[in-house]
Structure formats: structure tokens, C-alpha cells
Amino acid sequence: MNVLEEWVHTLCHGLGVDERAVDRDLVLDLTKDVAHNVARPAAPLTAFIVGLAAGQSGGSSEAVTEAVNKAAAFATGYARAESE
């Protein structure tokens, strides 16, 4: 088990989250897209907001995937202001 797998296991256990519901690669791909297309600090904020949105929609893996896909689409189409 690598450190990332250990962390996900520890955090899920500690927060009472079903570890099987965590699609690590999906979330990492999202945060990569946001960091590159928006700004690096936007990546963890996006992940948090996606979690909130998924929770408000029932918290299923489908709700997570839908929220991630929407956020990724927003990030891909995001145009930064010239001053940033």
C-alpha cells in the first residue's frame, strides 16, 4: 500500500466514509484540470465544493461522478482574466 492509498484509507475510516465510494483517479484528474486551467489554489477548493454538491445530491458514486464531470467541464471552458 502506498502513502496515498494509506491516507485515503485512514481518512475514510476516520470520517466514516465508504472507501469504495472514493474514485481517486477521477478526483485527481479533476484537480489537475482545475490547477492547469484555472489556478492551483482552485483545485482543493473545487474538490471540496464538488464533495458538497455530491452530498447534497445524495452522496452516491453517481452523484460524485456527475459533480466531477460538471466541474471539469467548467474548468476546461474557463477563461482567465488577462490580469491573472
N, C-alpha and C positions, 0 to 999 in steps of 0.2 A: 504494500500500500504506500503510495507516495504522499507527500505532505498535503497536497490539495485534496486528495481523497480522505485523508485523516481529518482535515479541517472540516470538510463537508459533513462527514460522519459525526464529529464532535458537536458541531453547531446544530445539526438537525436533531440529534439526540437531546441536546441541552434546551432547545426551543420547542421540542415536541412536534417536529415536522417529519412527515414520512419521507425518508431519504430517497425512496423510489420516485418521488414526485419531482426531484431536482434533476433537470436536464442541464448538466454542467456545460456542455459544448454549446447549447443553444444560448445560454446566458453569456458565456464568454464571447461568442460571435457577436452578440448584440453590443456588448460593451466595447468591443474592438471597433465596430462600425461607428458607434457614437463618438468614441475617442478620436477617430480619424476624420469624421465628417462634421462634428460639432465642436467639441473641446474635450480634452482629457478629463477635467473635473465633472463633466456632464455624464460620464459613464457610470460612476457609482450612484449618482442621483437618479439616473434613468432606471437602473436596476431596482432601486428602492421603489420608485413610482410604479414600475411595471408590477412589482410584488403587491403593492397596494391595489392596483387595478385588478389584478388577478384574484386577489382576496375578495374584493367587492363583487366579483362575478362568480363567486362560489369556491374559488381556490383549487379547482381541478387542474389536471395537467393540460387539458384542453384550454382552460381559461388562461393559463400561463402562456401557452403557445400563441394564443390569439393576441394577448397583450404584447408579447415579444415581437410578433410579426408586425403589429401596428407601429410600435416604437421604432423598429428597424426601418420601416417604410418612411416614417417621419425623418429619421436621421439621414437616410440615403438621399432624400429630397431636400434636406436642409441647406439653405444658402446663408452663409455667414455674412454679416455686415462687413463692409470694407474696412472699418476701423478696428476689427477684432484681430 
